[in-house]
Amino acid sequence: MTSTSKKMKGGPKRERKGMEPQNSDSESETEMEEEEPLMSAAQQKKLHKQRAAFFHLARRAIAFISLALMLSQQPFLIRQRQSGENALKLTPLKLAVCGGVNWAAESPMVMKSPKLLDAINATSQVLMTPYEFVRARNSKRSVESEKTFAAAYRKAQKAMARAVDGEKALRNIVLQPMPNVLLLGAYAVVAGCLFAPLIAGAEYMIAVGCGMLVQGSRSSGMEAQPELYVTAGLAVVAVVLMDAAKPKKDAQQRRKRR
């Protein structure tokens, strides 16, 4: 009886300070289960390809929008009517066509090869055809025979002749001494819009060309229009998308270390 009473009085044994609790293993297992599994290298590569394809598609869509703005001959700069000067709506395509044709007519290199002059004239006429086609389709006075690409191509030839010889304001801008900021800006915008759907990075030409048009408008007394800022903004967005589609160097270095 005395021995049993001593055991009862002793009570439960205390745990030592150095001993760990019994449920530590179970807690560590639950923490490992709660952690999210890391993506494998193949999954990360697949995800990056999907993102890159989406960014490339978005950039190409923006490039076609910029091309449509350029071919629609929306005025990027406007000069109000002043004393001795008529009002002028400056479009990059008309200014580029006027400058290209006038340069070809006086260039010794083009004079030696008449086929090059014909190619410049044909290219200018083709670029001005979509505007004439859309204009004829939207006009209520035009006959069905005039709503074709062939008729629009013939009208584009007359429109090109008016842009080159008929509009004195465009000719005066073209004949200014180099560096002709307005003319060079129009060249850059037209070339960038043409090559952007095919070549990534042509958006830099569009952005630079829009900046040159803005700079030239300050010295010539013209006002920049929303179409100019929209085209420049689209070019900047396309450049951001192009950079986002490229693989990051940090991610590649981490994969190599692993």
Buried (B, 14 or more C-beta within 10 A) or exposed (E): EEEEEEEEEEEEEEEEEEEEEEEEEEEEEEEEEEEEEEEEEEEBBEEBEEEBEEBBEBBBEBBEBBBEBBBBBBBBBBBEEEEEEEEBBBBBBBBBBBBBBBBBEEEEEBEEEEEBBEEBBEEBBEBBBBBBBBBBEEEEEBEEEBBEEEBBBBBBBEBBEEBBEEBEBBBEBBEEEEEBBBBBBBBBBBBBBBBBBEEBEBBBBBBBBBBBBBEBBEEBEBEBBEBBEBBBEBBBBBBEBBEBBEEEEEEEEEEEEE
